[in-house]
């Protein structure tokens, strides 16, 4: 019903394309021109990260997010509309922080089942043909937070606490010995 095309009876053997890419159809109501936006057929595809799934929880594709170390299974879903030939779309992807290696695929999702703590950037771009000439990367930045005991300040704090405990123990021991030794000196003098 959009654009008044509801109920048209097209003659399939009476169709053609114009020099601007328009499609002309002969139908029971006359000649109809269908024109798609040029971006639908552009060789430069706009890649979009559509969804992020972290341990079965669906997130909107935001720029930056964090997740704890024990929720580290991450899946990205992405798309790049190409109406001229949807089956020809290929993707290149990589996960910076894990590897710089670029992976080529026709799949529309990438899963990482057990990422170690760290800072990452997922990048994906779509292309048609053999090489992604001029294709822009779609990016998603995220952090897998390490457990508290692996934070940078925990080891120095533990060493400092150990030194403090040992120092207090030696001081208490010296006080006990001094108190015991002072009592023995008085007995010897008497």
Residue frames as qw, qx, qy, qz and C-alpha x, y, z in Angstrom:
[[0.000, 0.883, 0.468, 0.000, 0.00, 0.00, 0.00],
 [0.345, -0.648, 0.112, 0.670, 3.02, 2.32, 0.15],
 [0.051, -0.366, 0.457, 0.809, 3.34, 4.74, -2.78],
 [0.654, 0.374, 0.084, -0.652, -0.03, 3.58, -4.15],
 [0.288, 0.375, -0.826, -0.308, 1.28, 0.29, -5.50],
 [0.439, 0.019, 0.814, -0.379, -1.26, -1.91, -3.75],
 [0.681, 0.424, 0.524, -0.286, -3.17, -4.24, -6.04],
 [0.320, 0.676, -0.451, -0.487, -1.05, -3.69, -9.16],
 [0.912, 0.153, 0.379, 0.033, -0.96, -6.51, -11.68],
 [0.057, -0.726, 0.512, 0.456, 2.46, -6.34, -13.30],
 [0.886, 0.453, -0.070, -0.073, 3.29, -7.84, -16.66],
 [0.699, -0.541, 0.362, 0.297, 6.56, -9.63, -15.89],
 [0.704, 0.223, 0.415, 0.532, 7.64, -9.77, -19.52],
 [0.225, 0.816, 0.189, 0.498, 7.30, -5.98, -19.76],
 [0.528, -0.816, 0.003, 0.233, 9.97, -4.76, -17.34],
 [0.670, 0.514, -0.090, 0.529, 13.18, -2.88, -17.92],
 [0.530, -0.588, -0.163, 0.588, 15.79, -0.71, -16.30],
 [0.256, 0.960, 0.061, 0.099, 16.59, 2.90, -16.99],
 [0.581, 0.535, -0.321, 0.523, 20.06, 4.50, -17.25],
 [0.183, -0.628, 0.406, -0.638, 19.77, 5.76, -13.66],
 [0.101, 0.105, -0.943, 0.298, 19.06, 2.26, -12.27],
 [0.566, 0.072, 0.295, -0.766, 15.31, 2.73, -12.09],
 [0.192, 0.135, 0.962, 0.137, 13.07, -0.27, -12.74],
 [0.448, 0.151, -0.158, -0.867, 10.16, 0.28, -15.14],
 [0.240, 0.170, 0.951, -0.092, 7.18, -2.07, -14.98],
 [0.388, -0.127, -0.452, -0.793, 4.20, -2.29, -17.27],
 [0.081, 0.192, 0.882, -0.422, 1.09, -3.04, -15.24],
 [0.055, 0.604, 0.774, 0.184, -2.67, -2.88, -15.43],
 [0.103, -0.893, -0.311, 0.309, -2.63, 0.75, -14.24],
 [0.354, 0.923, -0.147, 0.038, 0.02, 1.98, -16.68],
 [0.693, 0.394, -0.385, 0.465, 3.80, 2.33, -16.58],
 [0.607, -0.794, -0.013, -0.018, 5.35, 2.38, -13.07],
 [0.482, 0.613, -0.452, 0.433, 8.85, 3.54, -12.21],
 [0.794, -0.592, -0.096, 0.098, 10.56, 2.10, -9.10],
 [0.427, 0.693, -0.360, 0.455, 13.71, 3.81, -8.00],
 [0.793, -0.476, -0.259, 0.279, 15.84, 2.63, -5.09],
 [0.200, -0.945, 0.224, 0.127, 18.27, 4.97, -3.34],
 [0.590, 0.654, -0.462, 0.102, 21.75, 4.84, -4.85],
 [0.242, -0.589, 0.696, -0.331, 23.19, 3.77, -1.50],
 [0.896, -0.038, 0.342, -0.282, 21.41, 0.41, -1.86],
 [0.908, 0.393, 0.055, 0.134, 23.70, -0.50, -4.76],
 [0.050, 0.904, -0.413, 0.095, 26.89, 1.25, -3.70],
 [0.804, 0.208, -0.506, 0.233, 30.08, -0.84, -3.59],
 [0.130, 0.333, -0.582, 0.730, 30.93, 0.92, -0.29],
 [0.571, -0.472, -0.648, -0.174, 28.91, -0.88, 2.36],
 [0.267, -0.600, 0.327, -0.679, 27.93, 0.63, 5.68],
 [0.582, -0.088, -0.790, 0.170, 28.69, -1.98, 8.35],
 [0.448, -0.566, 0.160, -0.674, 26.74, -1.82, 11.61],
 [0.200, 0.029, -0.912, 0.356, 27.20, -3.80, 14.83],
 [0.484, -0.414, -0.408, -0.655, 23.57, -4.59, 15.59],
 [0.789, -0.541, -0.059, -0.285, 23.83, -6.49, 18.86],
 [0.216, 0.483, -0.768, 0.362, 26.23, -7.62, 21.56],
 [0.857, -0.375, -0.244, -0.254, 25.51, -10.69, 23.71],
 [0.105, 0.534, -0.709, 0.449, 27.48, -11.13, 26.95],
 [0.015, -0.006, 0.945, -0.327, 26.80, -14.46, 28.68],
 [0.026, -0.482, -0.856, -0.187, 23.29, -14.71, 27.20],
 [0.021, -0.753, -0.372, 0.542, 22.43, -11.09, 28.09],
 [0.461, 0.595, 0.404, 0.519, 21.60, -8.92, 25.07],
 [0.251, -0.607, -0.099, 0.748, 23.11, -5.44, 25.07],
 [0.453, 0.880, 0.124, -0.073, 22.56, -2.59, 22.68],
 [0.759, 0.248, 0.025, 0.601, 25.67, -1.97, 20.60],
 [0.226, -0.968, -0.025, 0.108, 27.17, 0.84, 22.68],
 [0.404, 0.797, -0.397, 0.212, 30.57, 2.42, 22.27],
 [0.210, 0.425, -0.762, 0.441, 32.12, 1.33, 25.57],
 [0.805, -0.430, -0.074, -0.402, 31.10, -1.21, 28.19],
 [0.003, 0.485, -0.824, 0.294, 32.62, -3.41, 30.90],
 [0.888, -0.205, -0.273, -0.308, 31.91, -6.90, 32.13],
 [0.559, -0.633, 0.520, -0.126, 33.40, -8.89, 35.04],
 [0.060, 0.490, -0.850, -0.182, 35.95, -11.65, 34.46],
 [0.316, 0.072, 0.935, -0.145, 33.41, -14.39, 35.14],
 [0.554, 0.659, 0.432, -0.270, 31.02, -13.09, 32.43],
 [0.138, -0.628, 0.497, 0.583, 33.46, -13.25, 29.55],
 [0.435, 0.269, 0.789, 0.339, 31.60, -15.04, 26.71],
 [0.183, 0.610, 0.024, -0.771, 30.95, -12.35, 24.10],
 [0.472, 0.377, 0.707, 0.367, 29.10, -12.54, 20.75],
 [0.101, 0.472, -0.098, -0.870, 28.83, -9.72, 18.21],
 [0.498, 0.532, 0.672, 0.132, 26.15, -9.57, 15.51],
 [0.061, -0.519, 0.220, 0.824, 26.57, -7.26, 12.54],
 [0.573, 0.597, 0.559, 0.042, 25.05, -6.42, 9.18],
 [0.099, -0.424, 0.341, 0.833, 25.79, -4.52, 5.96],
 [0.618, 0.566, 0.467, -0.283, 22.80, -4.12, 3.63],
 [0.034, -0.378, 0.619, 0.687, 23.59, -4.61, -0.05],
 [0.667, 0.377, 0.402, -0.501, 20.43, -4.92, -2.10],
 [0.510, 0.579, -0.482, -0.416, 22.07, -5.55, -5.47],
 [0.768, 0.152, -0.621, -0.014, 23.46, -8.93, -4.34],
 [0.593, -0.672, 0.264, -0.355, 23.08, -9.72, -0.62],
 [0.985, -0.116, 0.078, 0.098, 24.84, -13.07, -1.06],
 [0.671, 0.536, -0.169, 0.484, 28.01, -11.35, -2.27],
 [0.250, -0.859, 0.239, -0.377, 28.62, -9.52, 1.02],
 [0.803, -0.012, -0.455, 0.385, 31.73, -10.63, 2.89],
 [0.405, -0.901, 0.045, -0.149, 33.12, -9.43, 6.19],
 [0.577, 0.326, -0.515, 0.544, 36.55, -8.88, 7.66],
 [0.568, -0.772, -0.056, -0.278, 36.80, -8.84, 11.43],
 [0.569, 0.248, -0.575, 0.533, 39.36, -8.79, 14.20],
 [0.591, -0.771, -0.236, -0.039, 39.51, -8.47, 17.97],
 [0.344, 0.633, -0.390, 0.573, 42.30, -6.07, 18.90],
 [0.466, -0.576, 0.461, -0.488, 43.66, -6.90, 22.33],
 [0.894, -0.094, 0.426, -0.099, 43.44, -10.60, 21.57],
 [0.655, 0.035, 0.548, 0.520, 44.96, -10.71, 18.08],
 [0.145, 0.587, -0.199, -0.771, 45.63, -8.40, 15.14],
 [0.204, 0.026, 0.887, 0.413, 44.77, -11.20, 12.71],
 [0.497, 0.242, -0.070, -0.831, 42.00, -10.33, 10.24],
 [0.365, 0.151, 0.918, -0.016, 39.43, -13.07, 9.64],
 [0.352, 0.124, -0.412, -0.831, 37.29, -13.17, 6.48],
 [0.201, 0.240, 0.925, -0.217, 33.81, -14.65, 6.64],
 [0.243, -0.328, -0.535, -0.740, 30.30, -14.54, 5.23],
 [0.383, -0.506, -0.735, 0.240, 28.84, -15.14, 8.70],
 [0.099, -0.716, -0.129, -0.678, 27.04, -12.27, 10.39],
 [0.631, -0.742, 0.086, -0.209, 28.21, -12.99, 13.92],
 [0.515, 0.444, -0.624, 0.385, 31.46, -13.61, 15.77],
 [0.768, -0.604, -0.103, -0.186, 31.70, -15.39, 19.14],
 [0.308, 0.514, -0.649, 0.468, 34.48, -15.38, 21.71],
 [0.737, -0.419, -0.499, -0.178, 33.58, -17.96, 24.41],
 [0.728, -0.589, -0.188, 0.294, 36.20, -17.25, 27.13],
 [0.374, 0.762, -0.140, 0.509, 38.07, -13.96, 26.84],
 [0.609, -0.243, -0.426, 0.624, 40.76, -13.25, 29.43],
 [0.160, -0.880, -0.253, 0.369, 40.62, -9.96, 31.35],
 [0.445, -0.101, 0.312, 0.833, 41.82, -7.02, 29.28],
 [0.276, 0.650, 0.081, -0.704, 40.88, -4.10, 27.05],
 [0.477, 0.196, 0.769, 0.378, 39.52, -4.97, 23.60],
 [0.362, 0.499, -0.094, -0.782, 38.26, -3.40, 20.39],
 [0.586, 0.300, 0.743, 0.116, 36.10, -5.50, 18.06],
 [0.187, 0.538, -0.291, -0.769, 36.30, -4.30, 14.45],
 [0.553, 0.326, 0.756, 0.129, 34.27, -5.43, 11.44],
 [0.244, 0.527, -0.230, -0.781, 33.86, -4.17, 7.89],
 [0.723, 0.380, 0.571, -0.085, 31.89, -5.40, 4.90],
 [0.081, 0.544, -0.505, -0.665, 32.79, -5.52, 1.24],
 [0.851, 0.415, 0.268, -0.181, 31.80, -7.01, -2.09],
 [0.614, 0.703, -0.354, 0.061, 34.43, -8.55, -4.34],
 [0.846, 0.077, -0.387, 0.360, 37.92, -9.62, -3.42],
 [0.437, 0.035, -0.353, 0.827, 39.25, -6.60, -1.52],
 [0.179, -0.801, -0.528, 0.216, 37.58, -4.19, 0.94],
 [0.380, 0.278, 0.109, 0.876, 38.67, -1.02, -0.87],
 [0.109, -0.373, 0.028, -0.921, 37.75, 2.00, 1.21],
 [0.609, -0.506, -0.577, -0.201, 35.54, 0.02, 3.61],
 [0.183, -0.621, 0.374, -0.664, 35.18, 1.63, 7.03],
 [0.365, -0.056, -0.875, 0.311, 35.57, -0.38, 10.23],
 [0.575, -0.632, -0.170, -0.490, 32.64, -0.50, 12.67],
 [0.352, 0.306, -0.705, 0.534, 34.12, -0.60, 16.18],
 [0.694, -0.622, -0.226, -0.285, 33.06, -1.72, 19.64],
 [0.226, 0.497, -0.636, 0.546, 35.33, -1.01, 22.62],
 [0.788, -0.509, -0.160, -0.308, 34.97, -3.01, 25.84],
 [0.031, 0.562, -0.725, 0.397, 36.81, -4.16, 28.96],
 [0.831, -0.284, -0.475, -0.060, 36.76, -7.51, 30.75],
 [0.276, -0.787, 0.358, -0.420, 37.54, -6.52, 34.33],
 [0.511, 0.217, -0.797, 0.239, 40.02, -8.79, 36.15],
 [0.658, -0.573, -0.488, 0.031, 39.13, -10.29, 39.53],
 [0.280, -0.943, 0.092, -0.156, 40.02, -8.09, 42.51],
 [0.767, -0.502, 0.305, 0.256, 43.03, -10.22, 43.44],
 [0.711, 0.215, 0.344, 0.575, 44.61, -9.55, 40.02],
 [0.115, 0.977, 0.123, 0.132, 44.37, -5.77, 40.22],
 [0.546, 0.581, -0.314, 0.515, 47.70, -3.90, 40.09],
 [0.182, -0.670, 0.378, -0.612, 47.58, -2.66, 43.69],
 [0.899, -0.360, -0.067, -0.239, 46.79, -6.00, 45.39],
 [0.870, 0.095, -0.282, 0.393, 50.34, -7.49, 45.31],
 [0.272, 0.453, -0.341, 0.777, 52.07, -4.34, 46.68],
 [0.536, -0.534, 0.112, -0.644, 49.35, -4.00, 49.34],
 [0.956, -0.223, -0.184, -0.049, 49.84, -7.66, 50.36],
 [0.695, 0.237, -0.342, 0.587, 53.63, -7.20, 50.62],
 [0.047, -0.533, 0.247, -0.808, 53.15, -4.02, 52.65],
 [0.760, -0.458, -0.012, -0.462, 50.70, -5.78, 54.97],
 [0.937, -0.057, -0.275, 0.206, 53.11, -8.70, 55.42],
 [0.450, 0.370, -0.341, 0.738, 56.00, -6.33, 56.26],
 [0.349, -0.550, 0.150, -0.744, 53.76, -4.50, 58.75],
 [0.899, -0.347, -0.124, -0.236, 52.72, -7.76, 60.46],
 [0.840, 0.084, -0.314, 0.434, 56.33, -8.99, 60.70],
 [0.197, 0.485, -0.284, 0.804, 57.49, -5.61, 62.06],
 [0.569, -0.528, 0.090, -0.625, 54.74, -5.56, 64.70],
 [0.953, -0.201, -0.227, -0.005, 55.52, -9.16, 65.67],
 [0.675, 0.220, -0.349, 0.612, 59.25, -8.37, 66.13],
 [0.075, -0.528, 0.235, -0.813, 58.48, -5.24, 68.18],
 [0.775, -0.454, -0.029, -0.439, 56.08, -7.16, 70.43],
 [0.926, -0.039, -0.288, 0.242, 58.70, -9.88, 70.86],
 [0.422, 0.389, -0.338, 0.746, 61.38, -7.30, 71.78],
 [0.386, -0.553, 0.153, -0.723, 59.03, -5.74, 74.36],
 [0.918, -0.326, -0.133, -0.183, 58.35, -9.15, 75.89],
 [0.819, 0.115, -0.302, 0.473, 62.06, -9.96, 76.05],
 [0.154, 0.505, -0.273, 0.804, 62.87, -6.52, 77.48],
 [0.617, -0.531, 0.066, -0.577, 60.17, -6.92, 80.12],
 [0.966, -0.195, -0.164, 0.039, 61.36, -10.42, 80.98],
 [0.677, 0.282, -0.284, 0.618, 65.04, -9.36, 80.95],
 [0.101, -0.614, 0.209, -0.754, 64.35, -6.30, 83.18],
 [0.798, -0.485, 0.006, -0.358, 62.74, -8.55, 85.80],
 [0.936, -0.026, -0.194, 0.292, 65.72, -10.92, 85.82],
 [0.394, 0.507, -0.278, 0.715, 68.16, -8.01, 86.28],
 [0.413, -0.631, 0.185, -0.630, 66.33, -6.89, 89.42],
 [0.941, -0.319, -0.046, -0.105, 66.43, -10.41, 90.87],
 [0.810, 0.223, -0.242, 0.486, 70.14, -10.70, 90.21],
 [0.117, 0.603, -0.263, 0.744, 70.83, -7.38, 91.99],
 [0.627, -0.586, 0.095, -0.505, 68.94, -8.41, 95.10]]
